[in-house]
Amino acid sequence: CVPEGAKCELVMTDKDGNVLVRVGADQPANWDSATANNMMGSLFRVQNGVPNIELVLCNNDDMALGVISALQAKGYNTKGSREGGAYIPVFGVDALATAMDAIQNGQMQGTVKQDGDAMARAIVAIAANVMNGKTFLEGTDYAFEQGVRKLRIPYSPVNAE
């Protein structure tokens, strides 16, 4: 699940070096749970007991929860990952309370939390520089992403452990 216009060019392999194949193109669910649910419901198939999707990465928790709802309609992610049963790992972003519940219930694998404190420190440092007539990042450890004016503040992983 990705927002409209986002690109994902990641090549992943399993532990044996086999290239994992993306099912369909990136699916723009536009940050919406219902849209992600419909998309996953359309894409997900099980043939001879083998699902065509093994992992889902979403750019927000609402889309991840929509994906989980679609999986549950097909008998997956209902018992929880720790209780056995059919399970597809689903990851989101934002660490919403509803996602945290899904993680604790074993229905969702994990999420990442944006580090609000680190973002606030960056904003304060940049604002202070602007107020003092300096360049945005002067005297900081921050660096703009190559070719654009974006700062990347690391996320914090969240899972059941």
Salt bridges, closest charged atoms under 4 A:
ASP26 OD1 - ARG22 NH1 2.74
GLU145 OE1 - ARG152 NE 2.43
